[in-house]
Amino acid sequence: MARTYSILIGLLLIAGCSDNTNNAPKDAPLADAGADAAAMIIDTMSVYLDDCHAFSSRCEGENAADPRCGACQYRVRYRGDMCTAAAPCNDLFLYWSAFDCDTEALLNVTNDLLMTHPRTVVLCAQPNYPGEILPTSLGAPERDQRVVTAAMTRLRPGGDIGVWSGANVLHGGCSIGASRYPVVAARYAEESAWLGTAKNGVCMSDGVVDLRAQDEFVGAGTGMSCVGRHGRIARGYTRTTAMPGHSCSASVGGQCACDPAHASLSFPGDCGEGDCVAFDSIVTRGPGGPAFAPGVAAANFAVPHWKLITEGDAWQNDLASRCDRDVVPAGPFTDLCALLDADAQHDCTVTHLPDAPHCSYYNANLGELCLDWFAALP
């Protein structure tokens, strides 16, 4: 029944996407009872915030002609038969999307989540639409604050939707969707509007929290997927023209982004007015083991409860295909979890899924991995 319902919702989305506006709609969210009239999913459709164009962005290549590039995007979905303004639900699942909030796979996942966890409001957020080139911190925290605050204001009591009580927030995401929140939380003061009044948690998979380790990992790979991924890092973090006398081939594995002899890009107002490679690397590993990067401490993270997941470790030594399946090295995320768990005000557990390709198990099992874990927290 859930899959039939997913198809019906998909048809509704295709019909409605052309009517999306760039500002929060004042009319009621769209609804479709689907195959089960008792399980009504309310969908705001995607909302694009054009004022995010005022913040830093990198609209280039195939994204350059997309008017939505540089905008912020959010989309809210919830069970209208379970969450109402008269009886709001307590749990908000804030999913930081790696792509955009309209992908068919994500819609199918949230359909299933709303069937198994009917009293959860699902908020998809994409501060950089449509998944612009790194750096992770680019434009933050202005973009993050703008998109999350806009959506949460509508969802809290007194907002024009008002179906979330404001009590509990669970942050989720994978890949770049699991990179942005930890980096922004580590480097910027979080707004209270990002948090719930009662319980807050993070459940994310395969985030990039050490840019140097990521650069080395993909730079050492020999497959074409690694070449493309390494190119994204080089374009996002370094200048096209290196310093005189230097070329990418001079560094180990052809890596540029973490090579101090290669000129870094400058983004005025972002990355603490400094080196974005260092700024986006919030953990490091040295002779003494894992450590927070300079300027970062456990106290920087307002959310106390963490569950971090790594996928694909079984293929880390397969240089030809590691970037097709094991896209992100497990070490930095594991280290972040250990460092948070060592702090008295935080707890963190790490789950390793070595035989699951990048993001595959996480996105297919969000209810079991994240929402059930969050529900069991005190």
C-alpha positions as CSV (number, residue, x, y, z in Angstrom):
1,M,0.0,0.0,0.0
2,A,2.8,2.4,0.9
3,R,4.4,2.0,-2.5
4,T,1.1,2.6,-4.3
5,Y,0.7,5.7,-2.2
6,S,4.2,6.8,-3.2
7,I,3.3,6.6,-6.9
8,L,0.2,8.7,-6.3
9,I,2.2,11.3,-4.4
10,G,4.8,11.3,-7.2
11,L,2.1,12.1,-9.7
12,L,0.9,14.9,-7.5
13,L,4.4,16.4,-7.3
14,I,4.9,16.3,-11.0
15,A,1.7,18.2,-11.5
16,G,2.4,20.7,-8.7
17,C,6.1,21.5,-9.1
18,S,5.6,24.2,-11.8
19,D,3.4,26.1,-9.4
20,N,6.1,26.5,-6.7
21,T,6.7,30.0,-5.5
22,N,9.9,31.6,-4.2
23,N,8.4,32.7,-1.0
24,A,6.5,30.8,1.7
25,P,3.0,30.1,0.4
26,K,0.1,31.7,2.3
27,D,-2.4,29.1,1.2
28,A,-2.9,25.7,2.8
29,P,-0.4,23.0,2.1
30,L,-1.3,20.4,-0.5
31,A,-2.9,17.2,0.6
32,D,-3.5,13.8,-1.0
33,A,-5.2,10.9,0.8
34,G,-3.6,8.4,-1.6
35,A,-4.6,4.8,-1.4
36,D,-5.4,5.1,2.3
37,A,-7.8,8.0,3.2
38,A,-7.0,7.6,6.9
39,A,-3.3,8.3,6.3
40,M,-3.3,11.8,4.8
41,I,0.1,13.2,4.0
42,I,0.2,17.0,3.9
43,D,2.9,18.4,1.7
44,T,4.0,22.1,1.4
45,M,5.9,21.3,-1.8
46,S,9.3,22.9,-2.2
47,V,9.6,26.5,-1.0
48,Y,12.6,28.5,-2.5
49,L,13.9,31.5,-0.6
50,D,15.2,34.0,-3.2
51,D,16.8,36.3,-0.6
52,C,19.5,33.6,-0.1
53,H,21.0,34.9,-3.3
54,A,22.4,37.6,-1.2
55,F,24.7,35.1,0.5
56,S,27.8,33.5,-1.1
57,S,27.2,30.8,-3.7
58,R,28.9,29.0,-6.5
59,C,26.6,28.7,-9.4
60,E,28.7,27.4,-12.2
61,G,28.8,24.7,-14.9
62,E,25.4,23.1,-15.4
63,N,24.0,24.9,-12.4
64,A,24.9,28.4,-13.7
65,A,21.6,28.8,-15.7
66,D,19.4,27.4,-13.0
67,P,17.6,30.4,-11.4
68,R,17.1,28.3,-8.2
69,C,20.9,28.0,-7.8
70,G,21.9,30.2,-4.9
71,A,18.4,30.0,-3.4
72,C,17.6,28.1,-0.2
73,Q,15.0,25.3,-0.3
74,Y,12.8,23.5,2.2
75,R,9.9,21.2,2.1
76,V,7.6,19.9,4.9
77,R,5.6,16.7,5.0
78,Y,3.5,15.3,7.8
79,R,0.4,13.3,8.6
80,G,-2.6,15.5,8.6
81,D,-4.6,12.9,10.4
82,M,-2.1,12.8,13.2
83,C,-0.5,16.3,13.5
84,T,-2.8,19.3,13.7
85,A,-2.7,22.8,15.0
86,A,-5.1,21.7,17.8
87,A,-2.9,18.7,18.7
88,P,0.6,19.3,17.4
89,C,3.2,16.5,17.2
90,N,6.3,16.7,19.3
91,D,8.9,15.2,17.0
92,L,10.5,17.1,14.1
93,F,12.9,15.2,11.8
94,L,15.1,17.8,10.1
95,Y,16.8,16.1,7.1
96,W,19.7,18.0,5.6
97,S,19.5,16.9,2.0
98,A,22.6,16.1,-0.1
99,F,20.7,17.0,-3.3
100,D,17.3,18.7,-3.4
101,C,14.1,17.9,-1.5
102,D,12.2,16.7,-4.6
103,T,14.1,13.5,-5.4
104,E,11.9,10.5,-5.9
105,A,14.0,8.4,-3.6
106,L,13.7,10.9,-0.7
107,L,10.0,11.2,-1.2
108,N,9.6,7.4,-1.1
109,V,11.6,7.3,2.1
110,T,9.6,10.0,3.8
111,N,6.3,8.3,2.7
112,D,7.5,5.2,4.5
113,L,8.6,7.1,7.5
114,L,5.3,8.8,7.9
115,M,3.6,5.4,7.8
116,T,5.8,3.9,10.5
117,H,6.3,7.1,12.5
118,P,3.0,8.9,12.0
119,R,3.5,11.5,14.7
120,T,6.8,12.9,13.2
121,V,6.9,16.1,11.1
122,V,9.5,15.7,8.3
123,L,11.4,18.9,7.3
124,C,13.8,18.6,4.4
125,A,16.3,21.5,4.2
126,Q,18.8,22.4,1.5
127,P,20.6,25.7,2.2
128,N,22.6,25.4,-1.0
129,Y,20.2,24.5,-3.9
130,P,20.8,22.4,-5.9
131,G,23.7,21.0,-3.9
132,E,26.3,23.6,-5.0
133,I,30.0,22.8,-5.0
134,L,31.8,22.7,-1.6
135,P,33.0,24.3,0.7
136,T,30.7,22.9,3.3
137,S,30.7,26.2,5.2
138,L,30.0,28.4,2.2
139,G,27.5,31.1,3.1
140,A,26.9,29.7,6.6
141,P,25.4,30.3,9.0
142,E,23.2,32.8,7.1
143,R,21.8,30.2,4.7
144,D,21.2,27.6,7.4
145,Q,19.6,30.1,9.7
146,R,17.4,31.5,7.0
147,V,16.0,28.2,5.7
148,V,15.6,26.4,9.0
149,T,14.1,29.4,10.8
150,A,11.7,30.1,8.0
151,A,10.4,26.5,8.1
152,M,10.3,26.2,11.9
153,T,8.5,29.5,12.3
154,R,5.7,28.2,10.1
155,L,5.6,24.8,12.0
156,R,5.6,26.0,15.6
157,P,2.4,26.9,17.4
158,G,1.2,30.3,16.1
159,G,2.7,29.7,12.6
160,D,0.5,29.3,9.6
161,I,1.0,25.5,9.7
162,G,1.5,25.1,13.5
163,V,1.5,21.3,13.6
164,W,4.8,20.9,15.6
165,S,4.9,21.6,19.3
166,G,8.5,22.7,19.2
167,A,9.6,20.0,21.7
168,N,12.0,17.6,19.9
169,V,14.4,17.9,17.0
170,L,16.3,15.1,15.3
171,H,18.9,16.2,12.7
172,G,19.6,13.7,9.9
173,G,21.4,13.5,6.6
174,C,24.1,11.6,4.7
175,S,27.2,12.6,2.7
176,I,27.2,16.4,2.2
177,G,23.9,16.4,4.1
178,A,25.8,15.0,7.1
179,S,28.8,17.4,6.6
180,R,27.1,20.8,6.7
181,Y,25.4,20.6,10.1
182,P,28.5,19.3,12.1
183,V,30.8,21.8,10.5
184,V,28.4,24.8,10.9
185,A,27.6,23.7,14.5
186,A,31.3,23.5,15.3
187,R,32.3,26.8,13.8
188,Y,29.4,29.1,14.4
189,A,27.2,29.9,17.4
190,E,23.9,28.1,16.9
191,E,20.6,29.9,17.1
192,S,18.2,28.6,19.7
193,A,15.6,28.5,16.9
194,W,17.5,25.4,15.5
195,L,16.8,23.4,18.6
196,G,13.8,21.8,20.3
197,T,12.7,22.8,23.8
198,A,12.9,19.3,25.2
199,K,15.1,16.8,23.3
200,N,17.7,17.2,20.5
201,G,19.7,14.6,18.7
202,V,21.8,14.0,15.6
203,C,21.7,10.8,13.5
204,M,23.9,11.1,10.4
205,S,26.0,9.0,8.1
206,D,29.3,9.4,6.2
207,G,29.8,13.1,6.7
208,V,33.0,14.9,5.7
209,V,34.5,16.5,8.8
210,D,38.2,16.4,7.9
211,L,38.7,17.9,4.4
212,R,42.3,16.8,4.3
213,A,41.5,13.2,5.0
214,Q,38.7,13.3,2.4
215,D,41.0,14.8,-0.2
216,E,43.7,12.2,0.5
217,F,41.1,9.4,0.4
218,V,39.6,10.3,-3.0
219,G,42.9,11.5,-4.4
220,A,44.5,8.2,-3.9
221,G,41.7,6.3,-5.7
222,T,42.3,5.3,-9.3
223,G,38.7,5.0,-10.6
224,M,36.9,7.7,-12.6
225,S,34.5,8.3,-9.8
226,C,37.4,9.3,-7.5
227,V,38.8,11.6,-10.3
228,G,35.5,13.4,-10.5
229,R,35.1,13.7,-6.7
230,H,38.6,14.9,-6.2
231,G,38.0,17.5,-8.9
232,R,35.1,18.8,-7.0
233,I,37.3,19.4,-3.9
234,A,40.0,21.0,-5.9
235,R,37.5,23.4,-7.6
236,G,35.7,24.2,-4.4
237,Y,38.7,24.8,-2.2
238,T,41.6,25.9,-4.5
239,R,42.3,28.4,-7.3
240,T,42.5,27.2,-10.9
241,T,46.0,28.4,-11.2
242,A,48.5,27.2,-8.6
243,M,51.3,29.2,-7.1
244,P,54.3,29.6,-9.5
245,G,56.3,26.4,-9.9
246,H,53.6,24.2,-8.4
247,S,51.3,21.7,-10.0
248,C,48.8,19.2,-8.7
249,S,51.1,16.3,-9.8
250,A,53.7,17.5,-7.4
251,S,51.6,16.5,-4.4
252,V,51.1,12.9,-3.2
253,G,48.3,11.3,-5.3
254,G,47.9,14.5,-7.2
255,Q,46.0,16.2,-4.4
256,C,45.8,20.0,-4.4
257,A,43.2,21.1,-1.8
258,C,45.3,20.0,1.2
259,D,48.7,21.0,-0.3
260,P,50.0,24.2,1.2
261,A,51.8,25.1,-2.0
262,H,48.5,25.4,-3.8
263,A,46.6,28.7,-3.5
264,S,43.4,28.6,-1.6
265,L,40.2,30.3,-2.7
266,S,39.0,33.2,-0.7
267,F,35.3,33.7,0.2
268,P,34.9,37.1,1.9
269,G,33.0,36.8,5.1
270,D,33.0,32.9,5.0
271,C,35.3,30.3,6.6
272,G,36.2,32.7,9.3
273,E,37.9,35.0,6.8
274,G,40.6,32.3,6.5
275,D,41.5,29.0,4.9
276,C,38.3,27.0,4.1
277,V,40.2,23.7,4.1
278,A,41.2,24.3,7.8
279,F,37.9,25.8,8.6
280,D,35.8,22.8,7.3
281,S,38.1,20.3,9.0
282,I,36.7,20.2,12.5
283,V,38.6,17.1,13.7
284,T,42.2,16.1,13.1
285,R,44.4,13.1,13.9
286,G,48.0,13.3,15.1
287,P,50.5,11.3,17.1
288,G,48.3,11.5,20.2
289,G,45.2,10.3,18.4
290,P,42.0,12.1,17.4
291,A,41.5,15.7,18.5
292,F,39.3,18.6,17.7
293,A,40.7,21.1,15.3
294,P,42.0,24.4,16.7
295,G,39.0,26.6,17.7
296,V,36.7,23.6,18.2
297,A,35.5,22.0,21.4
298,A,32.7,19.7,22.4
299,A,31.0,22.7,24.0
300,N,30.5,24.1,20.5
301,F,27.9,21.5,19.7
302,A,24.6,22.4,21.3
303,V,23.0,19.1,20.6
304,P,23.8,16.6,23.3
305,H,22.8,13.2,21.8
306,W,24.7,11.8,18.7
307,K,24.6,8.7,16.6
308,L,27.1,8.6,13.7
309,I,27.2,6.0,11.0
310,T,29.8,4.9,8.5
311,E,29.2,2.9,5.4
312,G,31.3,1.1,2.8
313,D,34.5,0.4,4.8
314,A,34.8,-3.0,3.2
315,W,35.9,-1.3,0.0
316,Q,38.4,1.2,1.4
317,N,41.4,-0.7,0.0
318,D,39.9,-1.2,-3.5
319,L,41.4,1.9,-5.1
320,A,39.6,1.3,-8.4
321,S,36.1,1.3,-7.0
322,R,36.4,2.9,-3.5
323,C,34.6,6.1,-4.6
324,D,31.7,4.1,-6.1
325,R,30.9,2.5,-2.7
326,D,33.2,3.7,0.1
327,V,33.0,7.4,-0.7
328,V,34.0,8.8,2.7
329,P,36.7,7.4,5.0
330,A,35.3,6.2,8.3
331,G,38.1,7.5,10.5
332,P,37.1,11.2,10.9
333,F,33.4,10.5,11.7
334,T,34.5,7.8,14.2
335,D,36.9,10.3,15.8
336,L,34.2,12.9,16.0
337,C,32.0,10.5,17.8
338,A,34.7,9.5,20.3
339,L,35.6,13.1,21.0
340,L,31.9,14.0,21.7
341,D,31.4,10.9,23.8
342,A,34.4,11.7,26.0
343,D,32.6,15.0,27.0
344,A,30.4,14.8,30.1
345,Q,27.7,16.9,28.4
346,H,27.5,14.7,25.2
347,D,27.0,11.1,24.3
348,C,27.7,9.5,21.0
349,T,27.5,6.0,19.5
350,V,29.0,4.9,16.2
351,T,27.6,2.3,13.9
352,H,29.7,0.7,11.2
353,L,28.1,-0.8,8.1
354,P,31.1,-1.9,6.1
355,D,29.2,-3.9,3.5
356,A,26.7,-1.1,2.7
357,P,27.6,1.3,-0.1
358,H,27.7,5.0,0.7
359,C,24.4,6.2,2.1
360,S,22.5,3.1,0.9
361,Y,21.6,1.5,4.2
362,Y,21.2,4.7,6.0
363,N,18.6,6.2,3.7
364,A,16.7,3.0,3.4
365,N,16.5,2.4,7.1
366,L,16.1,5.9,8.6
367,G,13.2,4.7,10.9
368,E,15.1,1.9,12.5
369,L,18.5,3.6,12.6
370,C,17.5,7.1,13.6
371,L,13.9,7.7,14.6
372,D,13.6,4.6,16.8
373,W,16.9,5.5,18.5
374,F,15.7,9.0,19.0
375,A,12.4,7.9,20.5
376,A,14.3,5.7,23.0
377,L,16.4,8.6,24.3
378,P,15.4,9.9,27.8
